Amino acid sequence: MDFKFEKNRIYLENEKGECIAEVTFPQISQNEVNINHTYVDRSLRGQGVADKLVKELAVFLRKNNKKAISTCAYAVDWFENHPEFNDVCK
């Protein structure tokens, strides 16, 4: 998947340039973000896209020495099921 990165957002576009999946993570402080939203278009559901998005974010956070809190229910569940990323989630 060819995820795109912009400040506080990782997303996927279709061939028309429309957002079809995203995870958003606004900055709380210099080294902390809030994972507050995960979205996957119906056309992609059941294909593990949300899992790939949040994993991409977790790797990004680790690489950039940032921590996250999650207020998005999907992200909360994802981190509970991926203890190998406990170092980036509060």
N, C-alpha and C positions, 0 to 999 in steps of 0.2 A: 504494500500500500504506500502510496506517495503522500504522506502526511505533510501538511504545510504548517509552519510555525509563524506566529506573530506574537506580540507581547501579550502574555497571559492567556494564550489560546493555542491549541493544536487542533487542526481540522482537516477535513477531506472534502474535495469538491468533485462534482460530476463534470462531464464534458462541456456542460453549459456554464460552468463557473459557479454553480449553486452549491451552497454548503449542504452536505449530506451526512456529515458526522462531525462532532466536535466535543472537546472537553475545555472548560474555561476554569481559570485559576487566578483570580485577582490577588494582587500583592497586599499582604497585611502589614508587613514590615520589610526591612531590607533583605532578610533571609527567610521569610515565611510567606506562604501563599495559602489561599482557601480554595480547595477544589469544590466548586459550588454548582457545577452543571455538567452533565454528560448527555449528549443527544446522538441518536442514530436514526436515520430515515428508515421508514418501513421497508423500503426496497433492499436494505442491507441487514435487517434484523435476523438473528439466528445464525450469523456468520462469524461471530466473535469479534466484531469491529470495536465494540465498546471496550472489550478486554484489551485489544491491541492499542487503543487510544490511551487508556489509563496506564498501561505498561510503558508506553512511549513517554508519557509524562513522568512516571516514577524514575525512569532512567535519566531523563532530562534533569529532574530535581537532584538526583544523586550526583550527576556530573557537575552541577552548578552549586553544590553544597547548600541546597535549600531544603527546608522542611515544609510539610504541608499539614493542615488540618482539613478534614473533609466534612462538608455539610451536604454534599450530594449523596443520596442513599446508595447509588451504585458504587461510588468510590469508597464509601465506608465498607460495604460488603467486599469489594475487590481487595482492599488492603487486609481485611480480616482473613481472606483466603490466600494471601500471598505474603506470608511472614518474612520472606527473603527481602522484602522492601520495608521492614519495620524501621530501618534507619532513616527513612525520609518522611515517615508519617508519625504525627504526634498522637 
